[in-house]
Structure formats: structure tokens, C-alpha cells
Amino acid sequence: MITLPPDYRPTDAEEFMNPLQVEYFRQKLLRWRADLLKEADGTLASLSEGGIHEADVTDRASVETDRALELRTRDRARKLIVKINMALQRVENGTYGYCEETGEPIGLKRLEARPIATLSIEAQERHERMEKIHRDD
């Protein structure tokens, strides 16, 4: 088990995906997943409080709209948790941080901004261009 210094931040001066960097991103992913699960528990608790008790039709519509929005947000969070779990699997099998298309390092800045990234910026841009071309057909 690796213990990170409290102020540790990965840098380009280090070997890419050395044990400290791997542990840093593993902990970052675990914290992110825990936060999402905690929010989901809060949503579940608020939704299980019972039905809508608003007498006014406008108030009732507003509450229903808020609940629908919250459920869509939770659905996005659920999908994100799946991606976080997949990233954690890549951490475990040693492929985290490397582009699944090219095998090249994804880059620390990209991983810092999007820890679940599976493609380098170049591969992602190619993917998006191809998507746009095929979508326009």
C-alpha cells in the first residue's frame, strides 16, 4: 500500500503512471465515486419521503419538474459511476492513463480534468471528427 504525501500532485517531471501517480488517481476516483453515491443516497431519501402534498397545481407541477430533473441528474451520476468503476479496473490491471486506441499516455492534465478519460486528446478529437462525419450523413 502506498501512502501519498498530503500535498502530492502528479507532475510531468516524474515517470508517467509511477506508483504515486497511480495511487493519486485511484484515490481521486474513489473519492469521486463516494461523493456521487452519497448524493444518490440523499436523493433516494428525499424521494422516499412520500408523495407530492402541494395543493396548488402550479406548486405541484414545480415539485414534479424538480423531481424529474433530480432523477435525470441521478441517472447521469449512475452512468458516471459505471465509468469510474471501469477506470478503477484499469488502475488495477495497469492500463490506467494510457489511450485505449494508441497505447500512448493520455497526459496528466487531461486525467486531472477527466479522470475517467480513456483516449488521448488526439484520439478523442479523431473520434469526435468521425462521429460528426457519420452523423452528418
Order of alpha helices (4+ residues) and beta strands (2+ residues): alpha-alpha-alpha-alpha
